[in-house]
Amino acid sequence: MVPFQRVDFHWNAWVRMAPLIRTRVVDSFDHGTGLLSGWVFGFIRIVRSRGRATDKGEVMRGLAELPWRPFAFGEVPPLAWEALEGDKLLASFNDWRTQAAVVFDVDREERVLGGIGSERPRLVGKSVVETGWSGSFGNYRVFDGVRIPTAAEAIWHPPEGPSHTGGDMLRSFAFSIDMRTLGTQ
């Protein structure tokens, strides 16, 4: 058996901000370091965030998106799992530099229906504010033998009221394994 050694991820997307304005967004967590970057039209940088708050925020995003990477639901050294009452599952990350946790709602078919994270760092202007955050998953389908959700939505929960970040629809799925992240037993 070859276990996964890290929970690293790299998310790259194009987001429509207005009818003619598209923004490229990169979220990642790699070797213990988080990064959030954004470029209007793909080349005019509008945001770049690094540091401990970004590390925590990216870990929380990575944890929340584990349903799209079900092979990472195993034994990964900085990741701990705890079954909670009421069909809830706690995923805690601690690499001795960054600590974060997400609580998942799981149904009887072991599908993740949603997740909640308190105190996820969020950029507000040039400041970072820890804010409640949640997400939901649905429309599970099987791709190449892997069952994953094809619909998702994330919501920030600031004091002024919920802020929906929009929904995602997955139309195709393929995964690749970075051989550098694998260890042997």
Sine and cosine of phi, psi and omega as CSV:
sin_phi,cos_phi,sin_psi,cos_psi,sin_omega,cos_omega
0.00,0.00,0.62,-0.78,0.02,-1.00
-0.91,-0.42,0.96,-0.29,-0.04,-1.00
-0.99,0.14,0.43,-0.90,0.13,-0.99
-0.98,0.20,0.66,-0.75,-0.07,-1.00
-0.98,-0.22,-0.30,0.95,-0.05,-1.00
-0.61,-0.79,0.26,-0.97,0.05,-1.00
-0.94,-0.33,0.48,0.88,-0.02,-1.00
-0.86,0.51,0.47,-0.88,0.09,-1.00
-0.45,-0.89,0.31,-0.95,0.06,-1.00
-0.63,-0.77,0.88,-0.47,-0.04,-1.00
-0.90,-0.44,0.82,-0.57,-0.06,-1.00
-0.76,-0.65,0.86,-0.51,-0.06,-1.00
-0.60,-0.80,0.39,-0.92,0.17,-0.98
-0.96,-0.29,0.78,-0.62,-0.05,-1.00
-0.85,-0.52,0.74,-0.67,0.06,-1.00
-0.99,0.11,0.90,-0.43,-0.02,-1.00
-1.00,-0.01,-0.48,0.88,0.02,-1.00
-0.38,-0.93,0.14,-0.99,-0.08,-1.00
-0.76,0.65,-0.64,0.77,-0.03,-1.00
-0.91,-0.41,0.16,0.99,-0.07,-1.00
-0.90,-0.44,0.90,-0.43,0.06,-1.00
-0.93,-0.38,0.59,-0.81,-0.02,-1.00
-0.82,-0.57,0.72,-0.70,0.09,-1.00
-1.00,-0.04,0.77,-0.64,-0.02,-1.00
-0.83,-0.56,0.72,-0.70,0.07,-1.00
-0.83,-0.56,0.84,-0.55,0.14,-0.99
-0.89,-0.45,0.71,-0.71,0.05,-1.00
-0.41,-0.91,0.36,-0.93,0.16,-0.99
-0.65,-0.76,0.91,-0.42,-0.11,-0.99
-0.67,-0.74,0.85,-0.53,0.02,-1.00
0.79,0.62,0.68,0.73,0.07,-1.00
1.00,0.09,0.12,0.99,-0.05,-1.00
-0.81,-0.58,0.79,-0.61,0.04,-1.00
-1.00,-0.06,0.43,-0.90,0.04,-1.00
-0.51,-0.86,0.72,-0.70,0.14,-0.99
-0.78,-0.62,0.84,-0.53,0.01,-1.00
-0.70,-0.72,0.53,-0.85,0.05,-1.00
-0.59,-0.81,0.63,-0.78,0.00,-1.00
-0.71,-0.71,0.80,-0.60,0.13,-0.99
-0.96,0.29,0.69,-0.72,-0.04,-1.00
0.86,0.51,0.19,0.98,0.04,-1.00
1.00,0.06,-0.06,1.00,-0.03,-1.00
-0.64,-0.77,-0.19,0.98,0.04,-1.00
-0.99,-0.17,0.96,-0.28,-0.08,-1.00
-0.93,0.37,0.77,-0.63,0.05,-1.00
-0.90,-0.44,-0.30,0.95,0.04,-1.00
-0.42,-0.91,0.60,-0.80,0.15,-0.99
-0.47,-0.88,0.85,-0.53,-0.06,-1.00
-0.75,-0.67,0.75,-0.66,0.09,-1.00
-0.65,-0.76,0.22,-0.98,0.05,-1.00
0.87,-0.49,0.00,-1.00,-0.09,-1.00
-0.87,0.50,-0.66,0.75,0.02,-1.00
-0.90,0.43,-0.65,0.76,0.03,-1.00
-0.92,0.40,-0.64,0.77,0.05,-1.00
-0.83,0.55,-0.76,0.66,-0.02,-1.00
-0.89,0.46,-0.71,0.70,0.00,-1.00
-0.87,0.49,-0.66,0.75,-0.01,-1.00
-0.95,0.31,-0.58,0.82,0.09,-1.00
-0.89,0.46,-0.70,0.72,0.01,-1.00
-0.89,0.46,-0.64,0.77,0.06,-1.00
-0.90,0.45,-0.71,0.70,0.02,-1.00
-0.86,0.51,-0.67,0.74,0.04,-1.00
-0.90,0.44,-0.73,0.68,-0.05,-1.00
-0.89,0.47,-0.46,0.89,-0.03,-1.00
-0.99,-0.11,0.23,0.97,0.06,-1.00
-0.84,0.54,-0.52,0.86,0.05,-1.00
-0.85,0.52,-0.40,0.92,0.08,-1.00
-1.00,0.07,-0.10,1.00,0.05,-1.00
-0.72,-0.69,0.89,0.46,-0.14,-0.99
-0.87,0.49,-0.39,0.92,0.04,-1.00
-0.92,0.39,-0.26,0.97,0.02,-1.00
-1.00,0.03,0.02,1.00,0.02,-1.00
-0.98,0.18,0.39,0.92,-0.03,-1.00
-0.97,-0.24,-0.47,-0.88,-0.01,-1.00
-1.00,0.04,0.97,-0.24,0.05,-1.00
-0.88,-0.48,0.83,-0.56,-0.16,-0.99
-0.71,0.70,-0.72,0.69,-0.02,-1.00
-0.99,0.11,0.06,1.00,-0.09,-1.00
-0.94,-0.34,0.77,-0.64,0.04,-1.00
-0.85,-0.53,0.59,-0.81,-0.02,-1.00
-0.88,-0.47,0.62,-0.78,0.06,-1.00
-0.60,-0.80,0.80,-0.59,0.06,-1.00
-0.98,0.22,0.78,-0.62,0.05,-1.00
-0.95,-0.32,0.24,-0.97,0.00,-1.00
-0.93,0.36,0.40,-0.92,0.08,-1.00
0.96,0.27,0.63,0.78,0.04,-1.00
0.87,0.50,0.61,0.79,0.05,-1.00
-0.91,-0.41,0.52,-0.85,-0.03,-1.00
-0.73,-0.69,0.82,-0.57,0.00,-1.00
-0.99,-0.11,0.83,-0.56,0.12,-0.99
-0.95,-0.32,0.88,-0.48,0.00,-1.00
-0.90,-0.44,0.71,-0.71,0.03,-1.00
-0.91,-0.41,0.75,-0.66,0.06,-1.00
-0.47,-0.88,0.96,-0.27,0.06,-1.00
-0.96,-0.27,0.35,0.94,0.00,-1.00
0.95,0.32,0.07,1.00,0.12,-0.99
-0.83,-0.55,-0.66,0.75,-0.03,-1.00
-0.82,-0.57,0.75,-0.66,0.06,-1.00
-0.84,-0.55,0.68,-0.73,0.01,-1.00
-0.35,-0.94,0.36,-0.93,0.01,-1.00
-0.51,-0.86,0.49,-0.87,0.08,-1.00
-0.68,-0.73,0.68,-0.73,0.08,-1.00
-0.97,-0.23,0.83,-0.56,-0.01,-1.00
-0.99,-0.17,0.59,-0.80,0.21,-0.98
-1.00,-0.10,0.80,-0.60,-0.07,-1.00
-0.84,-0.55,0.67,-0.74,0.02,-1.00
-1.00,-0.02,-0.03,-1.00,-0.06,-1.00
-0.92,0.39,-0.32,0.95,0.05,-1.00
-1.00,-0.05,0.20,0.98,0.03,-1.00
0.90,0.43,0.48,0.88,0.10,-0.99
-1.00,-0.07,0.67,-0.74,0.08,-1.00
-0.98,0.19,0.85,-0.52,0.00,-1.00
-1.00,-0.07,-0.41,0.91,0.00,-1.00
-0.04,-1.00,0.06,-1.00,0.02,-1.00
-0.48,-0.88,0.42,-0.91,0.00,-1.00
-0.73,-0.69,0.71,-0.70,0.09,-1.00
-0.75,-0.66,0.79,-0.62,0.06,-1.00
-1.00,-0.07,0.50,-0.86,0.09,-1.00
0.87,0.49,0.70,0.72,0.12,-0.99
-0.99,0.13,0.80,-0.61,0.03,-1.00
-0.87,0.49,0.72,-0.70,-0.02,-1.00
-0.71,-0.70,0.72,-0.70,0.06,-1.00
-0.97,0.25,0.80,-0.59,0.08,-1.00
-0.79,-0.62,0.98,-0.20,-0.13,-0.99
0.91,0.42,-0.85,-0.53,0.03,-1.00
-0.97,-0.26,0.16,0.99,0.00,-1.00
-0.96,-0.29,0.35,-0.94,0.09,-1.00
-0.93,-0.38,0.80,-0.61,-0.02,-1.00
-0.84,-0.55,0.80,-0.60,0.06,-1.00
-0.97,0.25,0.80,-0.60,-0.18,-0.98
-0.67,-0.74,0.59,-0.81,0.11,-0.99
-0.89,0.45,0.50,-0.86,-0.12,-0.99
-0.46,-0.89,0.63,-0.78,0.04,-1.00
-0.58,-0.82,0.24,-0.97,0.03,-1.00
-0.48,-0.88,0.33,-0.94,0.05,-1.00
-0.74,-0.68,0.48,-0.88,0.02,-1.00
-0.79,-0.62,0.47,-0.88,0.04,-1.00
-0.25,-0.97,-0.11,-0.99,0.04,-1.00
0.79,0.61,0.82,0.58,-0.01,-1.00
-0.92,0.39,0.66,-0.75,0.08,-1.00
-0.67,-0.74,0.30,-0.95,0.03,-1.00
-0.97,-0.25,0.81,-0.58,0.07,-1.00
-0.87,-0.50,0.87,-0.50,0.02,-1.00
0.73,0.68,0.67,0.74,0.05,-1.00
0.99,0.14,0.06,1.00,-0.02,-1.00
-0.92,-0.38,0.85,-0.52,0.00,-1.00
-1.00,0.02,0.87,-0.49,-0.01,-1.00
-0.63,-0.77,0.37,-0.93,0.05,-1.00
-0.97,0.26,0.54,-0.84,0.06,-1.00
-0.95,-0.32,-0.07,1.00,0.04,-1.00
-0.76,-0.65,0.64,-0.77,0.02,-1.00
-0.44,-0.90,0.43,-0.90,0.08,-1.00
-0.54,-0.84,0.63,-0.78,0.05,-1.00
-0.89,-0.47,0.57,-0.82,-0.03,-1.00
-0.69,-0.73,0.79,-0.62,0.17,-0.99
-1.00,0.08,0.52,-0.85,-0.01,-1.00
-0.83,-0.56,0.92,0.39,0.04,-1.00
-0.96,0.26,0.23,-0.97,-0.01,-1.00
-0.82,0.57,-0.52,0.86,-0.04,-1.00
-0.98,0.19,-0.05,1.00,0.05,-1.00
0.83,-0.56,0.29,-0.96,-0.07,-1.00
-0.87,0.49,0.57,-0.82,0.04,-1.00
-0.77,-0.64,0.94,-0.33,-0.02,-1.00
-0.98,0.21,0.74,-0.67,0.02,-1.00
-1.00,-0.03,0.03,1.00,0.01,-1.00
0.98,-0.20,0.32,-0.95,0.00,-1.00
-0.98,-0.19,0.45,-0.89,0.06,-1.00
-0.91,-0.42,0.64,-0.77,0.09,-1.00
-0.85,-0.53,0.82,-0.57,0.02,-1.00
-1.00,-0.03,0.83,-0.56,-0.03,-1.00
-0.97,-0.24,-0.47,0.88,0.05,-1.00
-0.57,-0.82,0.30,-0.96,-0.06,-1.00
-0.54,-0.84,0.73,-0.69,0.14,-0.99
-0.50,-0.86,0.61,-0.79,0.05,-1.00
-0.84,-0.54,0.45,-0.89,0.06,-1.00
-0.77,-0.64,0.44,-0.90,-0.01,-1.00
-0.92,-0.40,0.83,-0.56,0.08,-1.00
-0.99,0.17,0.94,-0.34,-0.09,-1.00
-0.87,0.50,-0.34,0.94,0.04,-1.00
-0.94,0.33,-0.33,0.94,-0.04,-1.00
-1.00,-0.02,-0.02,1.00,-0.05,-1.00
-0.99,-0.13,0.55,-0.83,0.11,-0.99
-0.87,-0.49,0.09,-1.00,0.03,-1.00
-0.84,-0.54,0.41,-0.91,0.07,-1.00
-0.87,-0.49,0.00,0.00,0.00,0.00
